[in-house]
């Protein structure tokens, strides 16, 4: 099971994620923020977006209850070429 071990806001709607398999990368969530819906709307405020967190690594979450599955994020980022092994 892939988990998120750390999250670093990078400005705008970008987050740098580190996963339990050792891979890491930056993801731009602008497309998510552009969607409609009451859970997405608060994320349009960059300060609120930067409040992203993880509970036990199982997903990426925000205080309003919106959450994204860690394994699904990992697979999407991997398919998009956004993950890499950290430099030594």
Number of C-alpha atoms within 10 A of each C-alpha: 8 18 21 26 20 16 19 15 19 13 12 15 20 17 20 15 22 22 20 14 13 13 16 23 18 18 19 16 14 13 8 13 18 12 12 9 9 10 15 16 13 16 23 16 12 14 14 13 23 19 14 18 20 18 11 10 19 17 20 21 19 19 13 12 8 14 16 14 15 23 17 12 19 23 14 14 19 15 10 10 10 16 22 14 11 10 4 3
